Every structure is written in C-alpha cells, then in structure tokens.
Amino acid sequence: MATTPVTVFAKWKVKAGNMPVVLKLLKELHAASVKEEGNLFYQVHQSRTDNNTLILTEGYTDEVSQQAHINSAHFKKLAIDQIIPLLDEREVTLTSPIEV
Amino acid sequence: MATTPVTVFAKWKVKAGNMPVVLKLLKELHAASVKEEGNLFYQVHQSRTDNNTLILTEGYTDEVSQQAHINSAHFKKLAIDQIIPLLDEREVTLTSPIEV
C-alpha cells in the first residue's frame, strides 16, 4: 500500500508574555522530534505582523510516523504538559503535499 | 541592511464544487510564480480532513520579492481576478523562519 507523506501545519497563538518560555520548550521539542525515524522536517516561523503567532511546519514519511510523533514521550512531556497550556489558541491541520 | 526571507502561508477554503477549476488556475499561477526572481519555493498542500481546504507555502528572498509577487500581472490575472472569487475563505500569514 503506497503511503503518502504528511505535512502538519500548527498555528499557535502564544499568551502574551509566554513566548520566551515557549521558545525554550520548543527548542527541546524540536531537537527530539527531528531525531524521530519518520520525521522529514520540522520548521518554526514567526508571524511578521503578530510576534505572538508561530506557525510550525512538520513533515512525516506517512501517517504512522505522524501518529508516533504525537504519541511520543517528548511530545507528551513538552507539548501537551507544558507548551499547550501557555497558548491562547492552537490550530492543527494535517495535509498531503500535492502537485499542481 | 540584512534582509530576511519571507515565508507566506495561505489557507484557502474553496467553495464546494470549485476545486477542479481552482487547481487548474493554481497550476498556471504556480508555474509563473516559481519563475519570479525572488521566489524560493511554492508548495501546495491539501487538508487530509477537508478536501476543500488548501494550504500554500511560498518562500521569498525578502519582503521586496514577496511584494513583487502580489503586484505581478499573473497574480492579478489568476489569483485576484479568478481564484479568490471561487473561495469561501482566505487567510494569509506572512512569517519569518526562526531557529529554535
């Protein structure tokens, strides 16, 4: 069964004042995530019009690898337990790259 | 003055039934956009949970190149005049990639 890569877009609105802590935790999460077997890339972007908005783009070889990421110990310890409570909003979209 | 690359995230919700036409126009817009001097990349993604949602990621060497893109004849003719009227929603975020 051919698998297709998954690209995840996560848009985070960080609560005012929490950005330094979020970036510190994100550094740790990024370092652990890029070591995952199915990770293709993990990039962080900051909005040019709202410093409290980050957009993460993460690539995985397939859905199994993406699921392994969100079930990992580091995702639980860093994202679920520490980063997400520091956010005002979090919007995650799972996509597939398409050729046009 | 050091310039920083710009990454654009454009989230399109396509009106039901318009996806084939949007993809046809997007093919033409993509082909013209990647030829622009300041273009770094132009990728299209389709949501895995809502087929009518596309996320475009576009990279530009700097803000001047990104502005040149939205002021180009092909952006006017294809995006403004034809694609955007076929969308229910359009959310564009200009970002800078950051190291964590």
N, CA and C atoms of all chains as a GROMACS GRO file, in nm:
protein
  600
    1MET      N    1   0.085  -0.117   0.000
    1MET     CA    2   0.000   0.000   0.000
    1MET      C    3   0.091   0.125   0.000
    2ALA      N    4   0.078   0.207  -0.106
    2ALA     CA    5   0.162   0.328  -0.114
    2ALA      C    6   0.122   0.423  -0.001
    3THR      N    7   0.223   0.473   0.069
    3THR     CA    8   0.192   0.570   0.174
    3THR      C    9   0.226   0.709   0.121
    4THR      N   10   0.157   0.807   0.175
    4THR     CA   11   0.186   0.943   0.130
    4THR      C   12   0.239   1.023   0.249
    5PRO      N   13   0.336   1.112   0.222
    5PRO     CA   14   0.390   1.193   0.332
    5PRO      C   15   0.282   1.284   0.389
    6VAL      N   16   0.298   1.315   0.514
    6VAL     CA   17   0.205   1.406   0.582
    6VAL      C   18   0.279   1.534   0.617
    7THR      N   19   0.219   1.648   0.584
    7THR     CA   20   0.274   1.775   0.629
    7THR      C   21   0.176   1.834   0.731
    8VAL      N   22   0.225   1.863   0.849
    8VAL     CA   23   0.141   1.919   0.956
    8VAL      C   24   0.167   2.069   0.965
    9PHE      N   25   0.058   2.145   0.970
    9PHE     CA   26   0.068   2.289   0.996
    9PHE      C   27   0.007   2.314   1.134
   10ALA      N   28   0.085   2.371   1.223
   10ALA     CA   29   0.033   2.401   1.357
   10ALA      C   30   0.048   2.551   1.379
   11LYS      N   31  -0.064   2.619   1.396
   11LYS     CA   32  -0.062   2.764   1.420
   11LYS      C   33  -0.089   2.787   1.568
   12TRP      N   34   0.010   2.844   1.634
   12TRP     CA   35  -0.002   2.870   1.778
   12TRP      C   36  -0.013   3.020   1.806
   13LYS      N   37  -0.113   3.059   1.884
   13LYS     CA   38  -0.118   3.198   1.936
   13LYS      C   39  -0.074   3.188   2.083
   14VAL      N   40   0.043   3.241   2.109
   14VAL     CA   41   0.102   3.230   2.243
   14VAL      C   42   0.046   3.339   2.334
   15LYS      N   43   0.010   3.301   2.457
   15LYS     CA   44  -0.039   3.402   2.553
   15LYS      C   45   0.068   3.509   2.573
   16ALA      N   46   0.027   3.635   2.580
   16ALA     CA   47   0.121   3.746   2.595
   16ALA      C   48   0.217   3.718   2.710
   17GLY      N   49   0.346   3.736   2.683
   17GLY     CA   50   0.448   3.719   2.787
   17GLY      C   51   0.507   3.580   2.794
   18ASN      N   52   0.443   3.483   2.727
   18ASN     CA   53   0.490   3.343   2.738
   18ASN      C   54   0.589   3.303   2.629
   19MET      N   55   0.617   3.390   2.534
   19MET     CA   56   0.698   3.349   2.420
   19MET      C   57   0.838   3.298   2.460
   20PRO      N   58   0.911   3.365   2.549
   20PRO     CA   59   1.044   3.314   2.583
   20PRO      C   60   1.040   3.169   2.636
   21VAL      N   61   0.943   3.139   2.722
   21VAL     CA   62   0.934   3.003   2.777
   21VAL      C   63   0.894   2.904   2.667
   22VAL      N   64   0.799   2.945   2.583
   22VAL     CA   65   0.754   2.857   2.474
   22VAL      C   66   0.871   2.826   2.381
   23LEU      N   67   0.951   2.926   2.347
   23LEU     CA   68   1.064   2.903   2.256
   23LEU      C   69   1.168   2.811   2.319
   24LYS      N   70   1.186   2.824   2.451
   24LYS     CA   71   1.282   2.738   2.520
   24LYS      C   72   1.234   2.592   2.515
   25LEU      N   73   1.106   2.571   2.542
   25LEU     CA   74   1.050   2.435   2.539
   25LEU      C   75   1.047   2.382   2.396
   26LEU      N   76   1.020   2.472   2.300
   26LEU     CA   77   1.011   2.432   2.159
   26LEU      C   78   1.146   2.387   2.107
   27LYS      N   79   1.252   2.451   2.158
   27LYS     CA   80   1.388   2.411   2.119
   27LYS      C   81   1.411   2.263   2.155
   28GLU      N   82   1.366   2.227   2.274
   28GLU     CA   83   1.382   2.089   2.323
   28GLU      C   84   1.294   1.994   2.241
   29LEU      N   85   1.169   2.037   2.216
   29LEU     CA   86   1.076   1.954   2.138
   29LEU      C   87   1.127   1.934   1.995
   30HIS      N   88   1.179   2.042   1.938
   30HIS     CA   89   1.234   2.036   1.801
   30HIS      C   90   1.350   1.937   1.795
   31ALA      N   91   1.442   1.947   1.891
   31ALA     CA   92   1.561   1.861   1.892
   31ALA      C   93   1.523   1.714   1.900
   32ALA      N   94   1.421   1.683   1.981
   32ALA     CA   95   1.378   1.543   1.995
   32ALA      C   96   1.300   1.498   1.872
   33SER      N   97   1.220   1.587   1.816
   33SER     CA   98   1.132   1.550   1.704
   33SER      C   99   1.211   1.519   1.577
   34VAL      N  100   1.314   1.597   1.550
   34VAL     CA  101   1.390   1.574   1.425
   34VAL      C  102   1.469   1.443   1.430
   35LYS      N  103   1.482   1.388   1.551
   35LYS     CA  104   1.552   1.256   1.562
   35LYS      C  105   1.457   1.140   1.536
   36GLU      N  106   1.327   1.166   1.531
   36GLU     CA  107   1.231   1.058   1.509
   36GLU      C  108   1.254   0.998   1.372
   37GLU      N  109   1.237   0.867   1.364
   37GLU     CA  110   1.269   0.798   1.238
   37GLU      C  111   1.190   0.853   1.121
   38GLY      N  112   1.059   0.880   1.143
   38GLY     CA  113   0.972   0.922   1.032
   38GLY      C  114   0.968   1.071   1.007
   39ASN      N  115   1.054   1.147   1.078
   39ASN     CA  116   1.049   1.293   1.057
   39ASN      C  117   1.124   1.336   0.933
   40LEU      N  118   1.061   1.419   0.851
   40LEU     CA  119   1.125   1.472   0.730
   40LEU      C  120   1.180   1.612   0.754
   41PHE      N  121   1.104   1.692   0.828
   41PHE     CA  122   1.150   1.829   0.862
   41PHE      C  123   1.062   1.881   0.974
   42TYR      N  124   1.114   1.986   1.038
   42TYR     CA  125   1.038   2.049   1.149
   42TYR      C  126   1.085   2.194   1.153
   43GLN      N  127   1.001   2.286   1.100
   43GLN     CA  128   1.045   2.425   1.088
   43GLN      C  129   0.952   2.517   1.167
   44VAL      N  130   1.009   2.622   1.223
   44VAL     CA  131   0.931   2.716   1.303
   44VAL      C  132   0.934   2.853   1.234
   45HIS      N  133   0.819   2.918   1.230
   45HIS     CA  134   0.809   3.050   1.167
   45HIS      C  135   0.736   3.143   1.264
   46GLN      N  136   0.775   3.270   1.264
   46GLN     CA  137   0.708   3.369   1.347
   46GLN      C  138   0.638   3.470   1.257
   47SER      N  139   0.513   3.502   1.289
   47SER     CA  140   0.438   3.598   1.208
   47SER      C  141   0.511   3.731   1.206
   48ARG      N  142   0.507   3.798   1.090
   48ARG     CA  143   0.572   3.929   1.077
   48ARG      C  144   0.479   4.041   1.122
   49THR      N  145   0.351   4.005   1.147
   49THR     CA  146   0.255   4.108   1.190
   49THR      C  147   0.208   4.087   1.334
   50ASP      N  148   0.235   3.968   1.392
   50ASP     CA  149   0.197   3.943   1.532
   50ASP      C  150   0.302   3.852   1.596
   51ASN      N  151   0.390   3.913   1.677
   51ASN     CA  152   0.501   3.836   1.734
   51ASN      C  153   0.457   3.718   1.820
   52ASN      N  154   0.330   3.718   1.862
   52ASN     CA  155   0.283   3.608   1.947
   52ASN      C  156   0.228   3.490   1.866
   53THR      N  157   0.239   3.498   1.733
   53THR     CA  158   0.190   3.389   1.649
   53THR      C  159   0.307   3.312   1.588
   54LEU      N  160   0.308   3.182   1.610
   54LEU     CA  161   0.406   3.093   1.549
   54LEU      C  162   0.333   2.996   1.456
   55ILE      N  163   0.399   2.961   1.344
   55ILE     CA  164   0.346   2.854   1.259
   55ILE      C  165   0.456   2.750   1.246
   56LEU      N  166   0.424   2.629   1.287
   56LEU     CA  167   0.518   2.516   1.274
   56LEU      C  168   0.479   2.436   1.150
   57THR      N  169   0.578   2.395   1.074
   57THR     CA  170   0.552   2.302   0.963
   57THR      C  171   0.637   2.179   0.990
   58GLU      N  172   0.571   2.064   0.991
   58GLU     CA  173   0.639   1.940   1.023
   58GLU      C  174   0.609   1.838   0.912
   59GLY      N  175   0.712   1.768   0.866
   59GLY     CA  176   0.690   1.666   0.763
   59GLY      C  177   0.717   1.528   0.818
   60TYR      N  178   0.629   1.432   0.780
   60TYR     CA  179   0.645   1.293   0.823
   60TYR      C  180   0.634   1.201   0.703
   61THR      N  181   0.703   1.090   0.707
   61THR     CA  182   0.704   0.999   0.590
   61THR      C  183   0.563   0.946   0.562
   62ASP      N  184   0.485   0.928   0.666
   62ASP     CA  185   0.348   0.879   0.650
   62ASP      C  186   0.268   0.904   0.778
   63GLU      N  187   0.140   0.862   0.775
   63GLU     CA  188   0.054   0.889   0.890
   63GLU      C  189   0.100   0.814   1.016
   64VAL      N  190   0.157   0.695   0.996
   64VAL     CA  191   0.205   0.617   1.111
   64VAL      C  192   0.315   0.696   1.185
   65SER      N  193   0.404   0.758   1.109
   65SER     CA  194   0.513   0.836   1.171
   65SER      C  195   0.458   0.960   1.240
   66GLN      N  196   0.358   1.020   1.180
   66GLN     CA  197   0.299   1.140   1.241
   66GLN      C  198   0.228   1.103   1.372
   67GLN      N  199   0.161   0.989   1.370
   67GLN     CA  200   0.095   0.942   1.493
   67GLN      C  201   0.200   0.907   1.600
   68ALA      N  202   0.312   0.847   1.556
   68ALA     CA  203   0.419   0.812   1.652
   68ALA      C  204   0.471   0.940   1.720
   69HIS      N  205   0.475   1.049   1.641
   69HIS     CA  206   0.522   1.177   1.697
   69HIS      C  207   0.431   1.223   1.811
   70ILE      N  208   0.301   1.225   1.786
   70ILE     CA  209   0.210   1.279   1.889
   70ILE      C  210   0.189   1.182   2.005
   71ASN      N  211   0.233   1.057   1.986
   71ASN     CA  212   0.227   0.960   2.097
   71ASN      C  213   0.362   0.946   2.168
   72SER      N  214   0.461   1.025   2.126
   72SER     CA  215   0.596   1.012   2.184
   72SER      C  216   0.601   1.073   2.326
   73ALA      N  217   0.699   1.027   2.403
   73ALA     CA  218   0.716   1.078   2.541
   73ALA      C  219   0.749   1.226   2.539
   74HIS      N  220   0.833   1.268   2.440
   74HIS     CA  221   0.874   1.409   2.440
   74HIS      C  222   0.757   1.500   2.401
   75PHE      N  223   0.667   1.450   2.312
   75PHE     CA  224   0.552   1.533   2.275
   75PHE      C  225   0.460   1.551   2.397
   76LYS      N  226   0.441   1.437   2.470
   76LYS     CA  227   0.356   1.445   2.590
   76LYS      C  228   0.417   1.541   2.692
   77LYS      N  229   0.546   1.519   2.722
   77LYS     CA  230   0.613   1.594   2.830
   77LYS      C  231   0.625   1.743   2.794
   78LEU      N  232   0.654   1.775   2.668
   78LEU     CA  233   0.684   1.915   2.630
   78LEU      C  234   0.562   1.986   2.571
   79ALA      N  235   0.494   1.923   2.474
   79ALA     CA  236   0.383   1.993   2.406
   79ALA      C  237   0.258   1.990   2.494
   80ILE      N  238   0.214   1.867   2.526
   80ILE     CA  239   0.085   1.853   2.596
   80ILE      C  240   0.092   1.911   2.738
   81ASP      N  241   0.196   1.870   2.812
   81ASP     CA  242   0.202   1.908   2.954
   81ASP      C  243   0.250   2.051   2.979
   82GLN      N  244   0.331   2.106   2.884
   82GLN     CA  245   0.392   2.237   2.917
   82GLN      C  246   0.360   2.348   2.816
   83ILE      N  247   0.374   2.320   2.685
   83ILE     CA  248   0.357   2.430   2.588
   83ILE      C  249   0.209   2.466   2.570
   84ILE      N  250   0.126   2.365   2.545
   84ILE     CA  251  -0.015   2.394   2.510
   84ILE      C  252  -0.085   2.480   2.618
   85PRO      N  253  -0.062   2.455   2.747
   85PRO     CA  254  -0.124   2.543   2.848
   85PRO      C  255  -0.078   2.690   2.840
   86LEU      N  256   0.032   2.715   2.768
   86LEU     CA  257   0.084   2.853   2.757
   86LEU      C  258   0.029   2.924   2.633
   87LEU      N  259  -0.060   2.856   2.559
   87LEU     CA  260  -0.112   2.912   2.434
   87LEU      C  261  -0.256   2.964   2.453
   88ASP      N  262  -0.290   3.068   2.376
   88ASP     CA  263  -0.429   3.114   2.370
   88ASP      C  264  -0.508   3.029   2.270
   89GLU      N  265  -0.439   2.999   2.158
   89GLU     CA  266  -0.507   2.923   2.051
   89GLU      C  267  -0.408   2.826   1.988
   90ARG      N  268  -0.463   2.715   1.934
   90ARG     CA  269  -0.380   2.618   1.865
   90ARG      C  270  -0.464   2.554   1.756
   91GLU      N  271  -0.419   2.570   1.630
   91GLU     CA  272  -0.495   2.515   1.517
   91GLU      C  273  -0.401   2.423   1.439
   92VAL      N  274  -0.437   2.294   1.430
   92VAL     CA  275  -0.350   2.195   1.364
   92VAL      C  276  -0.422   2.141   1.241
   93THR      N  277  -0.355   2.144   1.127
   93THR     CA  278  -0.412   2.090   1.002
   93THR      C  279  -0.316   1.987   0.946
   94LEU      N  280  -0.365   1.864   0.926
   94LEU     CA  281  -0.286   1.760   0.862
   94LEU      C  282  -0.312   1.765   0.713
   95THR      N  283  -0.204   1.770   0.635
   95THR     CA  284  -0.221   1.783   0.490
   95THR      C  285  -0.132   1.683   0.416
   96SER      N  286  -0.160   1.673   0.286
   96SER     CA  287  -0.072   1.600   0.195
   96SER      C  288  -0.023   1.698   0.091
   97PRO      N  289   0.106   1.697   0.062
   97PRO     CA  290   0.155   1.782  -0.046
   97PRO      C  291   0.094   1.734  -0.179
   98ILE      N  292   0.054   1.827  -0.267
   98ILE     CA  293   0.000   1.786  -0.398
   98ILE      C  294   0.075   1.859  -0.508
   99GLU      N  295   0.087   1.795  -0.622
   99GLU     CA  296   0.150   1.856  -0.739
   99GLU      C  297   0.042   1.932  -0.815
  100VAL      N  298   0.075   2.052  -0.860
  100VAL     CA  299  -0.022   2.125  -0.945
  100VAL      C  300   0.042   2.154  -1.079
  101MET      N  301   2.173   4.666   0.471
  101MET     CA  302   2.068   4.623   0.563
  101MET      C  303   2.038   4.474   0.533
  102ALA      N  304   2.058   4.389   0.636
  102ALA     CA  305   2.033   4.246   0.616
  102ALA      C  306   1.885   4.224   0.591
  103THR      N  307   1.854   4.147   0.486
  103THR     CA  308   1.713   4.117   0.462
  103THR      C  309   1.685   3.976   0.511
  104THR      N  310   1.562   3.953   0.549
  104THR     CA  311   1.528   3.818   0.595
  104THR      C  312   1.425   3.758   0.499
  105PRO      N  313   1.438   3.627   0.475
  105PRO     CA  314   1.342   3.562   0.386
  105PRO      C  315   1.202   3.568   0.445
  106VAL      N  316   1.104   3.566   0.357
  106VAL     CA  317   0.964   3.568   0.398
  106VAL      C  318   0.901   3.435   0.358
  107THR      N  319   0.832   3.372   0.453
  107THR     CA  320   0.754   3.254   0.420
  107THR      C  321   0.607   3.291   0.433
  108VAL      N  322   0.531   3.272   0.327
  108VAL     CA  323   0.388   3.305   0.326
  108VAL      C  324   0.308   3.177   0.343
  109PHE      N  325   0.212   3.180   0.434
  109PHE     CA  326   0.117   3.070   0.449
  109PHE      C  327  -0.020   3.123   0.404
  110ALA      N  328  -0.078   3.057   0.305
  110ALA     CA  329  -0.210   3.100   0.258
  110ALA      C  330  -0.304   2.982   0.272
  111LYS      N  331  -0.405   2.997   0.355
  111LYS     CA  332  -0.503   2.890   0.377
  111LYS      C  333  -0.630   2.927   0.301
  112TRP      N  334  -0.663   2.843   0.203
  112TRP     CA  335  -0.781   2.867   0.120
  112TRP      C  336  -0.891   2.765   0.150
  113LYS      N  337  -1.013   2.813   0.176
  113LYS     CA  338  -1.129   2.721   0.181
  113LYS      C  339  -1.203   2.743   0.049
  114VAL      N  340  -1.200   2.642  -0.036
  114VAL     CA  341  -1.257   2.653  -0.170
  114VAL      C  342  -1.408   2.625  -0.163
  115LYS      N  343  -1.486   2.707  -0.232
  115LYS     CA  344  -1.632   2.682  -0.237
  115LYS      C  345  -1.656   2.543  -0.295
  116ALA      N  346  -1.753   2.471  -0.238
  116ALA     CA  347  -1.784   2.334  -0.283
  116ALA      C  348  -1.802   2.332  -0.434
  117GLY      N  349  -1.735   2.237  -0.499
  117GLY     CA  350  -1.751   2.219  -0.644
  117GLY      C  351  -1.650   2.296  -0.727
  118ASN      N  352  -1.577   2.391  -0.664
  118ASN     CA  353  -1.484   2.476  -0.741
  118ASN      C  354  -1.342   2.422  -0.745
  119MET      N  355  -1.312   2.312  -0.674
  119MET     CA  356  -1.174   2.267  -0.663
  119MET      C  357  -1.109   2.238  -0.799
  120PRO      N  358  -1.175   2.168  -0.892
  120PRO     CA  359  -1.108   2.141  -1.021
  120PRO      C  360  -1.065   2.270  -1.093
  121VAL      N  361  -1.150   2.371  -1.091
  121VAL     CA  362  -1.115   2.497  -1.160
  121VAL      C  363  -1.002   2.568  -1.085
  122VAL      N  364  -1.011   2.568  -0.952
  122VAL     CA  365  -0.906   2.633  -0.872
  122VAL      C  366  -0.771   2.566  -0.897
  123LEU      N  367  -0.770   2.433  -0.901
  123LEU     CA  368  -0.642   2.362  -0.922
  123LEU      C  369  -0.585   2.392  -1.060
  124LYS      N  370  -0.675   2.407  -1.159
  124LYS     CA  371  -0.629   2.438  -1.295
  124LYS      C  372  -0.564   2.576  -1.298
  125LEU      N  373  -0.630   2.673  -1.236
  125LEU     CA  374  -0.576   2.809  -1.231
  125LEU      C  375  -0.449   2.814  -1.146
  126LEU      N  376  -0.448   2.734  -1.038
  126LEU     CA  377  -0.333   2.733  -0.947
  126LEU      C  378  -0.209   2.676  -1.016
  127LYS      N  379  -0.231   2.581  -1.106
  127LYS     CA  380  -0.120   2.524  -1.184
  127LYS      C  381  -0.050   2.634  -1.262
  128GLU      N  382  -0.132   2.720  -1.323
  128GLU     CA  383  -0.080   2.831  -1.405
  128GLU      C  384  -0.010   2.934  -1.314
  129LEU      N  385  -0.073   2.964  -1.200
  129LEU     CA  386  -0.015   3.061  -1.106
  129LEU      C  387   0.117   3.010  -1.049
  130HIS      N  388   0.119   2.881  -1.017
  130HIS     CA  389   0.241   2.818  -0.962
  130HIS      C  390   0.355   2.828  -1.065
  131ALA      N  391   0.324   2.792  -1.189
  131ALA     CA  392   0.427   2.791  -1.294
  131ALA      C  393   0.487   2.931  -1.313
  132ALA      N  394   0.403   3.034  -1.308
  132ALA     CA  395   0.454   3.171  -1.326
  132ALA      C  396   0.528   3.217  -1.200
  133SER      N  397   0.480   3.179  -1.084
  133SER     CA  398   0.538   3.228  -0.958
  133SER      C  399   0.677   3.173  -0.934
  134VAL      N  400   0.698   3.047  -0.965
  134VAL     CA  401   0.830   2.988  -0.937
  134VAL      C  402   0.938   3.046  -1.030
  135LYS      N  403   0.893   3.114  -1.136
  135LYS     CA  404   0.992   3.178  -1.227
  135LYS      C  405   1.033   3.316  -1.174
  136GLU      N  406   0.961   3.368  -1.077
  136GLU     CA  407   0.995   3.502  -1.025
  136GLU      C  408   1.134   3.498  -0.964
  137GLU      N  409   1.208   3.609  -0.982
  137GLU     CA  410   1.347   3.611  -0.938
  137GLU      C  411   1.359   3.581  -0.788
  138GLY      N  412   1.269   3.640  -0.707
  138GLY     CA  413   1.283   3.628  -0.562
  138GLY      C  414   1.213   3.508  -0.502
  139ASN      N  415   1.159   3.418  -0.587
  139ASN     CA  416   1.088   3.303  -0.531
  139ASN      C  417   1.183   3.194  -0.486
  140LEU      N  418   1.163   3.143  -0.367
  140LEU     CA  419   1.246   3.033  -0.313
  140LEU      C  420   1.174   2.899  -0.330
  141PHE      N  421   1.044   2.899  -0.306
  141PHE     CA  422   0.964   2.777  -0.324
  141PHE      C  423   0.817   2.815  -0.325
  142TYR      N  424   0.736   2.721  -0.374
  142TYR     CA  425   0.591   2.746  -0.382
  142TYR      C  426   0.527   2.607  -0.377
  143GLN      N  427   0.472   2.570  -0.260
  143GLN     CA  428   0.421   2.433  -0.245
  143GLN      C  429   0.272   2.436  -0.209
  144VAL      N  430   0.202   2.337  -0.259
  144VAL     CA  431   0.057   2.329  -0.235
  144VAL      C  432   0.029   2.202  -0.154
  145HIS      N  433  -0.059   2.217  -0.055
  145HIS     CA  434  -0.096   2.104   0.030
  145HIS      C  435  -0.248   2.098   0.039
  146GLN      N  436  -0.302   1.977   0.047
  146GLN     CA  437  -0.447   1.961   0.062
  146GLN      C  438  -0.475   1.897   0.198
  147SER      N  439  -0.571   1.952   0.270
  147SER     CA  440  -0.605   1.900   0.402
  147SER      C  441  -0.646   1.754   0.390
  148ARG      N  442  -0.606   1.672   0.488
  148ARG     CA  443  -0.643   1.530   0.488
  148ARG      C  444  -0.780   1.509   0.552
  149THR      N  445  -0.835   1.616   0.612
  149THR     CA  446  -0.966   1.602   0.676
  149THR      C  447  -1.074   1.684   0.605
  150ASP      N  448  -1.034   1.775   0.515
  150ASP     CA  449  -1.133   1.854   0.440
  150ASP      C  450  -1.077   1.882   0.301
  151ASN      N  451  -1.128   1.807   0.202
  151ASN     CA  452  -1.073   1.818   0.066
  151ASN      C  453  -1.084   1.958   0.007
  152ASN      N  454  -1.170   2.042   0.065
  152ASN     CA  455  -1.187   2.178   0.010
  152ASN      C  456  -1.090   2.279   0.072
  153THR      N  457  -0.999   2.230   0.156
  153THR     CA  458  -0.902   2.321   0.218
  153THR      C  459  -0.763   2.296   0.159
  154LEU      N  460  -0.703   2.405   0.108
  154LEU     CA  461  -0.566   2.401   0.058
  154LEU      C  462  -0.480   2.493   0.146
  155ILE      N  463  -0.355   2.454   0.166
  155ILE     CA  464  -0.259   2.544   0.231
  155ILE      C  465  -0.140   2.558   0.137
  156LEU      N  466  -0.114   2.682   0.101
  156LEU     CA  467   0.001   2.712   0.015
  156LEU      C  468   0.114   2.764   0.103
  157THR      N  469   0.234   2.719   0.075
  157THR     CA  470   0.352   2.776   0.143
  157THR      C  471   0.443   2.831   0.034
  158GLU      N  472   0.477   2.958   0.048
  158GLU     CA  473   0.558   3.024  -0.054
  158GLU      C  474   0.678   3.091   0.015
  159GLY      N  475   0.795   3.074  -0.042
  159GLY     CA  476   0.914   3.137   0.015
  159GLY      C  477   0.968   3.244  -0.078
  160TYR      N  478   1.007   3.359  -0.019
  160TYR     CA  479   1.064   3.470  -0.096
  160TYR      C  480   1.194   3.516  -0.031
  161THR      N  481   1.286   3.564  -0.111
  161THR     CA  482   1.418   3.603  -0.057
  161THR      C  483   1.403   3.715   0.044
  162ASP      N  484   1.305   3.803   0.022
  162ASP     CA  485   1.282   3.915   0.114
  162ASP      C  486   1.144   3.974   0.088
  163GLU      N  487   1.112   4.080   0.167
  163GLU     CA  488   0.979   4.139   0.156
  163GLU      C  489   0.956   4.203   0.018
  164VAL      N  490   1.064   4.259  -0.040
  164VAL     CA  491   1.052   4.324  -0.172
  164VAL      C  492   1.005   4.219  -0.276
  165SER      N  493   1.063   4.099  -0.269
  165SER     CA  494   1.026   3.993  -0.364
  165SER      C  495   0.883   3.946  -0.340
  166GLN      N  496   0.844   3.942  -0.214
  166GLN     CA  497   0.707   3.897  -0.183
  166GLN      C  498   0.607   4.001  -0.234
  167GLN      N  499   0.642   4.128  -0.218
  167GLN     CA  500   0.555   4.236  -0.269
  167GLN      C  501   0.549   4.232  -0.422
  168ALA      N  502   0.664   4.202  -0.485
  168ALA     CA  503   0.667   4.194  -0.633
  168ALA      C  504   0.572   4.084  -0.680
  169HIS      N  505   0.566   3.975  -0.601
  169HIS     CA  506   0.476   3.864  -0.637
  169HIS      C  507   0.330   3.910  -0.639
  170ILE      N  508   0.287   3.976  -0.532
  170ILE     CA  509   0.144   4.013  -0.526
  170ILE      C  510   0.111   4.131  -0.617
  171ASN      N  511   0.214   4.198  -0.666
  171ASN     CA  512   0.191   4.306  -0.764
  171ASN      C  513   0.212   4.260  -0.908
  172SER      N  514   0.240   4.132  -0.926
  172SER     CA  515   0.269   4.080  -1.061
  172SER      C  516   0.141   4.068  -1.144
  173ALA      N  517   0.158   4.069  -1.276
  173ALA     CA  518   0.042   4.057  -1.368
  173ALA      C  519  -0.025   3.921  -1.348
  174HIS      N  520   0.058   3.815  -1.330
  174HIS     CA  521  -0.003   3.682  -1.318
  174HIS      C  522  -0.081   3.667  -1.187
  175PHE      N  523  -0.033   3.733  -1.079
  175PHE     CA  524  -0.109   3.725  -0.953
  175PHE      C  525  -0.244   3.795  -0.969
  176LYS      N  526  -0.239   3.913  -1.036
  176LYS     CA  527  -0.365   3.988  -1.057
  176LYS      C  528  -0.462   3.906  -1.141
  177LYS      N  529  -0.412   3.857  -1.257
  177LYS     CA  530  -0.497   3.788  -1.355
  177LYS      C  531  -0.552   3.656  -1.299
  178LEU      N  532  -0.469   3.582  -1.224
  178LEU     CA  533  -0.509   3.447  -1.182
  178LEU      C  534  -0.566   3.445  -1.040
  179ALA      N  535  -0.492   3.506  -0.944
  179ALA     CA  536  -0.538   3.496  -0.804
  179ALA      C  537  -0.652   3.594  -0.778
  180ILE      N  538  -0.624   3.724  -0.802
  180ILE     CA  539  -0.723   3.826  -0.766
  180ILE      C  540  -0.850   3.815  -0.851
  181ASP      N  541  -0.829   3.808  -0.984
  181ASP     CA  542  -0.945   3.812  -1.074
  181ASP      C  543  -1.022   3.681  -1.084
  182GLN      N  544  -0.953   3.567  -1.063
  182GLN     CA  545  -1.022   3.438  -1.091
  182GLN      C  546  -1.031   3.344  -0.970
  183ILE      N  547  -0.919   3.322  -0.899
  183ILE     CA  548  -0.922   3.221  -0.790
  183ILE      C  549  -0.997   3.272  -0.667
  184ILE      N  550  -0.961   3.391  -0.621
  184ILE     CA  551  -1.018   3.440  -0.493
  184ILE      C  552  -1.171   3.442  -0.496
  185PRO      N  553  -1.236   3.483  -0.606
  185PRO     CA  554  -1.383   3.477  -0.609
  185PRO      C  555  -1.440   3.335  -0.596
  186LEU      N  556  -1.355   3.232  -0.616
  186LEU     CA  557  -1.402   3.093  -0.606
  186LEU      C  558  -1.383   3.037  -0.464
  187LEU      N  559  -1.334   3.121  -0.372
  187LEU     CA  560  -1.305   3.074  -0.237
  187LEU      C  561  -1.412   3.120  -0.138
  188ASP      N  562  -1.435   3.038  -0.034
  188ASP     CA  563  -1.520   3.080   0.078
  188ASP      C  564  -1.439   3.164   0.176
  189GLU      N  565  -1.314   3.118   0.199
  189GLU     CA  566  -1.229   3.187   0.296
  189GLU      C  567  -1.085   3.189   0.247
  190ARG      N  568  -1.011   3.293   0.290
  190ARG     CA  569  -0.870   3.302   0.254
  190ARG      C  570  -0.797   3.370   0.369
  191GLU      N  571  -0.700   3.298   0.427
  191GLU     CA  572  -0.625   3.355   0.540
  191GLU      C  573  -0.477   3.352   0.504
  192VAL      N  574  -0.414   3.471   0.501
  192VAL     CA  575  -0.274   3.480   0.459
  192VAL      C  576  -0.190   3.530   0.577
  193THR      N  577  -0.084   3.458   0.610
  193THR     CA  578   0.005   3.499   0.718
  193THR      C  579   0.148   3.510   0.664
  194LEU      N  580   0.208   3.628   0.679
  194LEU     CA  581   0.349   3.647   0.640
  194LEU      C  582   0.435   3.618   0.760
  195THR      N  583   0.535   3.532   0.740
  195THR     CA  584   0.619   3.493   0.854
  195THR      C  585   0.767   3.500   0.818
  196SER      N  586   0.850   3.490   0.922
  196SER     CA  587   0.994   3.473   0.903
  196SER      C  588   1.032   3.340   0.968
  197PRO      N  589   1.111   3.260   0.898
  197PRO     CA  590   1.158   3.137   0.961
  197PRO      C  591   1.249   3.172   1.079
  198ILE      N  592   1.238   3.099   1.191
  198ILE     CA  593   1.326   3.127   1.306
  198ILE      C  594   1.394   2.998   1.350
  199GLU      N  595   1.515   3.010   1.400
  199GLU     CA  596   1.589   2.896   1.454
  199GLU      C  597   1.547   2.877   1.598
  200VAL      N  598   1.525   2.752   1.640
  200VAL     CA  599   1.495   2.727   1.784
  200VAL      C  600   1.601   2.632   1.838
   0.00000   0.00000   0.00000
